[in-house]
Amino acid sequence: KDKWNWGLTKSSAFEKYLQDSKGWVLSGKIDFIVPMVYWTIGGKPDFEVLVKDYADTLNKNKVVIGMSTTNFSKEESQKQITMVEELKLRGYSLFSYETARKLWEK
């Protein structure tokens, strides 16, 4: 849900597709979710706000953050990884390997 009034109109999983991933986790229908949070820290939408919302509203072991490395710098990606680790979420999943490998190359 766009509870921060960012004006997201392209796709709303909850309203348009009736996807209630948080509700499914809370009800025990699924074991964990991998929300695709493909934005930057401080952007609009804001990666930090969205990730902290998942961390605050669900069991942290039930959340794996899907992150894009496709259009972001190595520094941005590393900040996002650090944030997810500090929040002690279950983990993160990077898309895609082709661009994520820059995180480990010198």
BELUR-V242588 format. One record per residue. N is the residue number from 1. RES is the residue in three letters. PHI is phi in radians with two decimals (NA if undefined). OMEGA is omega as a letter, one per 40 degrees, with the letter a starting at -180 (999 if undefined). Layout:
N&RES&PHI&OMEGA / N&RES&PHI&OMEGA
This chain:
1&LYS&NA&i / 2&ASP&-1.56&a / 3&LYS&-1.35&i / 4&TRP&-1.79&i / 5&ASN&1.01&i / 6&TRP&-1.38&i / 7&GLY&1.39&i / 8&LEU&-1.27&a / 9&THR&-2.08&a / 10&LYS&-1.14&a / 11&SER&-2.70&i / 12&SER&-2.20&a / 13&ALA&-0.97&a / 14&PHE&-1.26&a / 15&GLU&-1.33&a / 16&LYS&-1.43&a / 17&TYR&-2.00&i / 18&LEU&1.02&i / 19&GLN&-1.61&i / 20&ASP&-2.00&a / 21&SER&-1.05&i / 22&LYS&-1.12&i / 23&GLY&-1.08&i / 24&TRP&-1.13&i / 25&VAL&-1.18&a / 26&LEU&-1.09&a / 27&SER&-1.48&a / 28&GLY&1.46&a / 29&LYS&-1.21&i / 30&ILE&-2.30&a / 31&ASP&-1.43&i / 32&PHE&-2.80&i / 33&ILE&-2.16&i / 34&VAL&-2.21&i / 35&PRO&-1.17&i / 36&MET&-1.50&a / 37&VAL&-1.80&a / 38&TYR&-1.71&i / 39&TRP&-2.27&a / 40&THR&-1.65&i / 41&ILE&-1.20&a / 42&GLY&1.49&a / 43&GLY&-1.41&i / 44&LYS&-2.36&e / 45&PRO&-1.14&a / 46&ASP&-1.78&i / 47&PHE&-0.89&a / 48&GLU&-1.07&a / 49&VAL&-1.06&a / 50&LEU&-1.15&a / 51&VAL&-1.13&i / 52&LYS&-1.15&i / 53&ASP&-1.11&i / 54&TYR&-1.11&a / 55&ALA&-1.13&a / 56&ASP&-1.43&a / 57&THR&-1.88&a / 58&LEU&-2.26&i / 59&ASN&-1.03&a / 60&LYS&-1.07&i / 61&ASN&-1.33&a / 62&LYS&-1.76&a / 63&VAL&-2.23&i / 64&VAL&-2.01&a / 65&ILE&-1.43&i / 66&GLY&-1.45&a / 67&MET&-2.16&i / 68&SER&-1.67&i / 69&THR&-1.96&a / 70&THR&-1.12&a / 71&ASN&-1.99&a / 72&PHE&-1.99&i / 73&SER&-1.25&i / 74&LYS&-1.01&a / 75&GLU&-1.12&i / 76&GLU&-1.10&i / 77&SER&-1.08&i / 78&GLN&-1.17&i / 79&LYS&-1.09&i / 80&GLN&-1.14&i / 81&ILE&-1.06&i / 82&THR&-1.04&i / 83&MET&-1.07&i / 84&VAL&-1.07&i / 85&GLU&-1.13&a / 86&GLU&-1.16&i / 87&LEU&-1.37&i / 88&LYS&1.06&i / 89&LEU&-1.31&a / 90&ARG&-1.01&i / 91&GLY&2.83&i / 92&TYR&-2.49&i / 93&SER&-2.26&a / 94&LEU&-1.72&i / 95&PHE&-2.16&e / 96&SER&-2.07&a / 97&TYR&-1.01&a / 98&GLU&-0.94&i / 99&THR&-1.66&a / 100&ALA&-1.25&a / 101&ARG&-1.06&i / 102&LYS&-1.08&a / 103&LEU&-1.20&a / 104&TRP&-1.92&i / 105&GLU&-1.51&i / 106&LYS&-1.49&999
